[in-house]
Amino acid sequence: LVLCGYTATPDDGQVVRTSMGTHAAVPWSWRRRTEDAIDELRAKGVTVIALETVSTAPYAHQYAFPSPPTGCALLLGNERHGVAPELLARCDAVVRLPCRGSKNSLNVAVALGMCAHEIARQWGDNRG
């Protein structure tokens, strides 16, 4: 887990309380600039995929997510403003989730859960 900018980190008191102790189970790092995080991941051979409401992007279930050992990293943006265009341009791919109704986006945590489920499905991870 790579957190960037003003995102709360797992050592934040509110995160510790909300996570009920599970914050210690996930390795994490923090970068001031998202650009640096993307560049570091790509330099390690990790495919960086943005999850964003781009009308020309394939749906997550239509995209073949790179599998381990290199796997992939998902870039999620701010709930209000999404992923900035200059960050989208740095990514290897962009995927989106289907949305119906008057809004074209989901809560970022819900979107992450849905996309992570699709990645696990493609990777054959049925551990539950």
MITISE-293868 format. One record per residue (C-alpha): chain; z, y, x negated; residue in one letter; residue number from 1. Coordinates in steps of 0.5 Angstrom, whole numbers, plus 500, padded with zeros to 3 digits. Layout:
N
> A, Z, Y, X, a, NUM $
...
This chain:
128
> A, 500, 500, 500, l, 1 $
> A, 498, 507, 497, v, 2 $
> A, 501, 513, 500, l, 3 $
> A, 498, 520, 499, c, 4 $
> A, 499, 527, 500, g, 5 $
> A, 505, 529, 505, y, 6 $
> A, 505, 522, 508, t, 7 $
> A, 513, 519, 508, a, 8 $
> A, 514, 514, 503, t, 9 $
> A, 519, 508, 504, p, 10 $
> A, 524, 511, 500, d, 11 $
> A, 525, 517, 506, d, 12 $
> A, 531, 516, 510, g, 13 $
> A, 528, 516, 516, q, 14 $
> A, 523, 510, 514, v, 15 $
> A, 529, 506, 512, v, 16 $
> A, 532, 507, 518, r, 17 $
> A, 526, 505, 522, t, 18 $
> A, 523, 500, 518, s, 19 $
> A, 530, 496, 519, m, 20 $
> A, 530, 494, 512, g, 21 $
> A, 523, 491, 511, t, 22 $
> A, 521, 497, 507, h, 23 $
> A, 523, 494, 501, a, 24 $
> A, 518, 488, 502, a, 25 $
> A, 512, 491, 501, v, 26 $
> A, 510, 494, 494, p, 27 $
> A, 507, 501, 495, w, 28 $
> A, 505, 507, 490, s, 29 $
> A, 504, 514, 492, w, 30 $
> A, 498, 519, 490, r, 31 $
> A, 498, 526, 491, r, 32 $
> A, 491, 526, 492, r, 33 $
> A, 487, 521, 496, t, 34 $
> A, 481, 522, 492, e, 35 $
> A, 485, 519, 486, d, 36 $
> A, 487, 513, 490, a, 37 $
> A, 480, 512, 492, i, 38 $
> A, 478, 512, 485, d, 39 $
> A, 483, 508, 482, e, 40 $
> A, 482, 502, 487, l, 41 $
> A, 474, 503, 486, r, 42 $
> A, 475, 502, 478, a, 43 $
> A, 479, 496, 480, k, 44 $
> A, 473, 493, 484, g, 45 $
> A, 477, 494, 490, v, 46 $
> A, 472, 496, 496, t, 47 $
> A, 475, 502, 500, v, 48 $
> A, 473, 502, 507, i, 49 $
> A, 475, 508, 512, a, 50 $
> A, 477, 507, 519, l, 51 $
> A, 474, 513, 522, e, 52 $
> A, 471, 515, 529, t, 53 $
> A, 464, 516, 526, v, 54 $
> A, 459, 514, 531, s, 55 $
> A, 454, 511, 526, t, 56 $
> A, 459, 506, 523, a, 57 $
> A, 459, 499, 525, p, 58 $
> A, 465, 496, 529, y, 59 $
> A, 470, 493, 525, a, 60 $
> A, 468, 486, 528, h, 61 $
> A, 461, 487, 526, q, 62 $
> A, 463, 489, 519, y, 63 $
> A, 464, 483, 514, a, 64 $
> A, 470, 485, 510, f, 65 $
> A, 470, 483, 503, p, 66 $
> A, 475, 477, 502, s, 67 $
> A, 480, 476, 496, p, 68 $
> A, 481, 476, 490, p, 69 $
> A, 478, 483, 490, t, 70 $
> A, 479, 484, 498, g, 71 $
> A, 479, 491, 500, c, 72 $
> A, 483, 497, 502, a, 73 $
> A, 483, 501, 508, l, 74 $
> A, 483, 509, 508, l, 75 $
> A, 486, 512, 515, l, 76 $
> A, 486, 519, 516, g, 77 $
> A, 491, 524, 519, n, 78 $
> A, 492, 522, 527, e, 79 $
> A, 490, 529, 528, r, 80 $
> A, 484, 531, 523, h, 81 $
> A, 482, 524, 521, g, 82 $
> A, 479, 522, 515, v, 83 $
> A, 476, 529, 511, a, 84 $
> A, 468, 528, 510, p, 85 $
> A, 469, 529, 503, e, 86 $
> A, 473, 523, 503, l, 87 $
> A, 468, 519, 507, l, 88 $
> A, 463, 520, 502, a, 89 $
> A, 467, 517, 497, r, 90 $
> A, 468, 510, 501, c, 91 $
> A, 464, 504, 500, d, 92 $
> A, 463, 504, 507, a, 93 $
> A, 466, 506, 514, v, 94 $
> A, 468, 502, 520, v, 95 $
> A, 470, 504, 527, r, 96 $
> A, 474, 501, 533, l, 97 $
> A, 471, 501, 540, p, 98 $
> A, 474, 506, 545, c, 99 $
> A, 474, 507, 552, r, 100 $
> A, 476, 513, 556, g, 101 $
> A, 476, 520, 555, s, 102 $
> A, 479, 519, 548, k, 103 $
> A, 475, 517, 542, n, 104 $
> A, 481, 515, 538, s, 105 $
> A, 487, 511, 537, l, 106 $
> A, 494, 512, 534, n, 107 $
> A, 493, 511, 527, v, 108 $
> A, 498, 505, 527, a, 109 $
> A, 495, 502, 533, v, 110 $
> A, 488, 503, 529, a, 111 $
> A, 491, 500, 523, l, 112 $
> A, 494, 494, 526, g, 113 $
> A, 487, 492, 530, m, 114 $
> A, 483, 493, 524, c, 115 $
> A, 488, 489, 520, a, 116 $
> A, 488, 483, 525, h, 117 $
> A, 480, 483, 524, e, 118 $
> A, 480, 483, 517, i, 119 $
> A, 485, 477, 517, a, 120 $
> A, 481, 473, 523, r, 121 $
> A, 475, 474, 518, q, 122 $
> A, 479, 471, 512, w, 123 $
> A, 482, 465, 516, g, 124 $
> A, 489, 468, 516, d, 125 $
> A, 492, 464, 522, n, 126 $
> A, 499, 464, 519, r, 127 $
> A, 501, 468, 525, g, 128 $
